[in-house]
């Protein structure tokens, strides 16, 4: 927690499941990279690495399962891929697609870290110091990624994991949208290799880009999609943007946009402030799509005090 700003690791697994789980973890670290396109398909010395980076709590010094895949294993993996069964490729494509969409969120927290020193990746004891269950590094297999996401990487070949959800908040399973009350430990199904255990803290405001296959740092997200998870407590998020290339932000060339979320008497309010600041390439205007996650459809939607009509299918 001290003076460790950007955390990452080398993505290198002894088999395709390990590789899938490694990349899920890396996608929710400040820096994500993989040195080899398909290390599970080529003859790499995974046995030596398995002794160093044991998948689980014990080293496998005499384990022959870490050998490079033979022709039969490669054929089996190819058959799985053709049947659209879980594979490392499917898992990595899914999780990297989500990371790319989250770049506005990640970039905003990178600026907060630069300005305050508060890290993007936060141990539970740092994020929830008043929760006794998070003290003394007891929850060492989970962490917060920014303020919104609780990440619980699958650290072994497990079909279930115990995950602690801090008290004082509701937590939403990112994939299923199931809501859990905080202050409890749940047993989570981890049998699906393509699913990283990922929870959103209620009250979160998460800016996202549209789906993309690559990163273009000089193109601002348009439309900017903002995922909103209402809660009784008011919350806020400040979107940070700059030219994405230079260090001119150090001399004040950047812009911020404030979002505020509140709920009173069953009415949810989202306020979007004016974008403050200038930088080269800043768009003159931009569309913002609010995606508000609710248990049921609202009775009405107002914009600047005026009721909006419900769009018909295809509008």
N, C-alpha and C positions, 0 to 999 in steps of 0.2 A: 504493500500500500504506500510505501514511501519512495518518491522519486521514480516510480515506474509508470511511464506515460503510455507508451504504445507496446502492447503485448501481442505476440504472435508465436507460431511454432511451425516447424516443417511438417507438411502433410505427407506422411509416408506410412502406409499400413501394410501388414503382412498378407492380408487378403482383402477382397472387395468390401466386406462388411466393415472392417477396420477403416478402410479408406473412406467409406461413406460417412462413418461417424467422425473421423478426423476432420473432414471438410465441413461438416455441420458445425463443429466447434469453431473452426477457423472463420466461418462466415459470420460468427458473432463474437469476433475479436476486433480491436481497432484496425489491424492490418491483416489482410487475408491474401495468401499466395500459396501456390502449389508448384513444386519444382519439376514434376514429371506429369505428363498428361494422363497416362494409365499405368502407374507403378504396379498394379495388381496383375497386369497382363504381360509383363516383360521379366527377363531374368535378372532380378536385382537381389542383392545379398540381404534378404529380409530376415534370415535366421540370426545373423549377428545383431541386427537392429532389434529383433524381438527380445533379445536378452537385455538390451538397454531400455527399450520402450515397451515393457511388458503390457499387454492389453488386459488390465485387471490388476490385482494386487500381488501376483506372484510372477517371478521370472520363469521363462521356459527354456532353460539351458539345454535340456535334452529332448526338446519337443521338435519332431520332424514336420509338424503341420505348417511351419513357417517356410518350407521349401518353395521355390518358385513354382508356379502352376505347370503341370505337365499337359500334354495334348488333350487328354481326357477331361481335365478340369477346364481348360479353355473352351472345349466343345460344350461342356455343361453350361458355362456362363453364357456362351453364344445362344444356346437354346433358351435359357432364361430370358435373355434380351428379346429374342424373337417372339416369345409368349407374353411380353410386357409384364414380366414378374419383376420384383424388386431387384435393382442393380445399383452399382456404385454410380453409373452415369445418370440414371434417373434421379437418384438422391441428390447428387451434386448439382445437377441442372436446376432442380427445384429450389434448393437452398440458396444457390448463388443468384437465381432470379429474384428471390426475396431480398437478398442483400443489396442488389442493384436498385431495387425499388425503394429501399430505405436510405439511399444516399443523402437526401435532404435532412433526414433525421440524424444520421451519423455525422454529417458535415457540421451541423449545428452544435452537436456535442463536442466535436473536435475543437471548435472555436471556444466553447466554454472551458474545455480543458486547457487550451492555450492561455486563456485569460485568467483562470482561477487556480489551475493545478488540480482540480477535482477530476479524477479519471473517468474515462468512458466505461471501462470494465470495472465493476465495483463489487468487491467481496460483500457477502451478506452482512457481516458485522459492521462494515463501513456504511452500507445503505440503510441499515435498520439497527442503529446502536441501542435503541431503547427496547428492542425485542430480545428478551432473555434467550430465546431459542436460537438466535443468531450470534450469540456471544461465543467467544473462544474458538472461532473457526469450526464450529460443529458441522455447519452445512458446507463442507469443502467441495462438494461436487455440483454446486450451483452458484450462480452469481447474477448480478443485475447488469444489463447492457443499456447504459443511459438510465433514465428514470422510469421508462415504460415497460421494459422487457425483463422478465425473469427467465433465465436460460439454465437448463439442466442437461448438459451434454451426457450422452450415454457412454459411459466409460468402460464398459465390458460387454460381452455378448449376453445381454440380459433380456428377459421377457417382461420384466417389471422393475420399477425403481420407486423408492420412497422419496417424495419431494415435499419440502416444507414451504408453505405459503404464509408469509409474514402476516401478523395480526394487524388489524386496523384498516384493511382494504379487502375488497373483493378482487378475485383474480379470474381472468377469462382465458380459457384454452384458445390459443390463437387459431388452431385448425378447426376445432369443432364449435367454438363459441360457448361451450359449457361454462357456467359460472360457478366458482368455488368461493366459499367464505374463507377469509384469512384466519391465521392462528391454528392451523391444523396441518398434519402430515398426511398426504394422500399416497396411495399406491397407484402408480401410473403405468399403463400398458405401453411397453417399449418394444413390442414384437415387430412392429412395422419399421423396417430399417430406413424407410424414406421419410420418417417423421421425427423431427427433433422436438423433445419436450420443451414447449415455449408458451409462456403465459404473459398476458398483458395486465398491468395494474389498472384497476378501474379509475377513471379520471384522466387517462392518458390522451394526449393529442399528438398524433404521429403523422408528419408530412411525408408523402411518398411520391415517387415518380411513376410514370407509366412503365409497363414491362419493356425491357430493352435487352439486347444481346451484347452491348458494349457500353463503355462509359465515354460520354462526350462532355468534358468539364466546362466548356464554354457555352453550353446550351442550357438555359434555365428550364426547369420543368414546367411544361404547359400542355395540358392542365396540371396543376398541382393538386394531387389528391390528398385529402387530410382525413385520416382515420380517427374517429372520436369514440371513446368509450365512456359514457356519462357516469357520474358518481354524485353522491350527495355533497361531497366536499368540493368547493371551487378549485380549479386548477388552471395552469397557464403554460404556454410554450412559446419560445422566441425562435423563429426561423432565421438562420444566418445564411447570407449569400455573399459571394464576391466573384471576381472574374475567373476563378477556378484554375489559374495558371501562375500568376505572379505572386510576389510578396507585398503587393501594394496595400494589402489589408493592414500592414504594420503602420502605415501612415494614414489610416482612416478610410481607405477606399473599400467600403463594404456596405451592405444594407441589412436591416432587420425588420421583421414583421411579427407583431405580437398577436397571439391567439389566446382567448380567454374562454373558459367553459364554466358554466354554473347551472344549478338546478334549484328551483324553488316552487313548491306546491305542484309538483308534477310537470312543470314547464322547464324545458332545457333551452338554455341560451348559449349561443356561440357568437362571440364578438371578434371581428378581424380588424386590427388596427391598420393605419396607413403604413406603407413601406417607407422606412426612414433611412436616408443615406444614399450614396451614389457610388457606382463603380463602372468601369468600362464594360460595355455589353449588357448593362442592366436593361431588361425589357420595359417598354413604355406601359404595357398592360399585360395582364395574364388572367386566365380563367382559374378558378379555384373550385374544386368539387369536394363537398363535405360528405363523408361517408360515416353516418352516425349509427352505431350498433345499438339497437333497441330490442327488447324482448317481443314487442309487437309494433305494428304500424301506428304512427301518431295520428291523432284526430285532425290536426291541421298543422300547416307549416307556414310561418310568417317570415318575410324578408323585409327588413327596415320598416316593420309595422304593417306591411301589406300582405294579405293572404296570397299564397301561391297556389295555382291550380295543379291538380294531379295529372301528370303526363300519361297519355294513353300509350299502349304498347306500340313501339316503333317511333315515338316522338323523340 
